[in-house]
């Protein structure tokens, strides 16, 4: 999700920049942050809530 400095774009490295970009997308209601459905199930549902964080963190630590 993120490049150095939190700039959006894929760089192939999972690091803090991916968190910065996710947070930016989330708080601007960008569809790229719509990761989760109710209960933290993967898949966009049009809502920006804690489920998106749960799925993003699961994916991040899984190395995706």
C-alpha positions as CSV (number, residue, x, y, z in Angstrom):
1,X,0.0,0.0,0.0
2,X,2.7,2.5,0.8
3,X,6.1,3.7,-0.2
4,X,8.7,5.5,1.8
5,X,7.3,8.5,3.6
6,X,3.8,7.1,3.5
7,X,3.3,7.9,-0.2
8,X,0.6,5.7,-1.7
9,X,1.7,3.0,-4.1
10,X,3.1,-0.5,-4.0
11,X,6.8,-0.9,-3.2
12,X,6.8,-4.6,-2.3
13,X,7.9,-4.0,1.3
14,X,5.6,-4.4,4.3
15,X,6.5,-1.6,6.8
16,X,5.1,1.3,8.7
17,X,4.5,3.2,5.5
18,X,1.7,0.8,4.7
19,X,0.0,1.7,7.9
20,X,0.4,5.4,7.2
21,X,-1.2,5.0,3.8
22,X,-4.0,2.8,5.1
23,X,-4.8,5.4,7.8
24,X,-4.8,8.2,5.2
25,X,-7.2,6.2,2.9
26,X,-9.4,5.3,5.9
27,X,-10.0,8.8,7.2
28,X,-10.6,10.2,3.7
29,X,-13.1,7.4,3.0
30,X,-11.1,6.1,0.1
31,X,-12.5,2.8,-1.2
32,X,-9.0,1.3,-1.0
33,X,-9.3,1.2,2.8
34,X,-12.5,-0.8,2.7
35,X,-11.0,-4.1,3.7
36,X,-13.5,-5.7,6.0
37,X,-17.1,-6.8,6.5
38,X,-18.9,-7.4,9.8
39,X,-16.9,-9.5,12.2
40,X,-13.6,-8.7,10.5
41,X,-14.5,-10.9,7.5
42,X,-12.4,-9.8,4.4
43,X,-14.2,-8.0,1.7
44,X,-15.4,-4.4,1.2
45,X,-18.8,-3.5,2.5
46,X,-18.9,0.2,1.8
47,X,-18.5,1.1,5.5
48,X,-15.3,2.5,7.1
49,X,-15.1,1.0,10.6
50,X,-13.1,-1.2,12.9
51,X,-13.6,-4.2,10.7
52,X,-11.4,-2.6,8.1
53,X,-8.6,-2.3,10.6
54,X,-9.0,-5.9,11.7
55,X,-8.7,-7.2,8.2
56,X,-5.9,-4.9,7.3
57,X,-3.8,-5.9,10.3
58,X,-4.5,-9.6,9.6
59,X,-3.4,-9.2,6.0
60,X,-0.4,-7.2,7.0
61,X,0.9,-9.8,9.5
62,X,0.2,-12.6,7.0
63,X,2.6,-10.9,4.7
64,X,0.1,-9.8,2.0
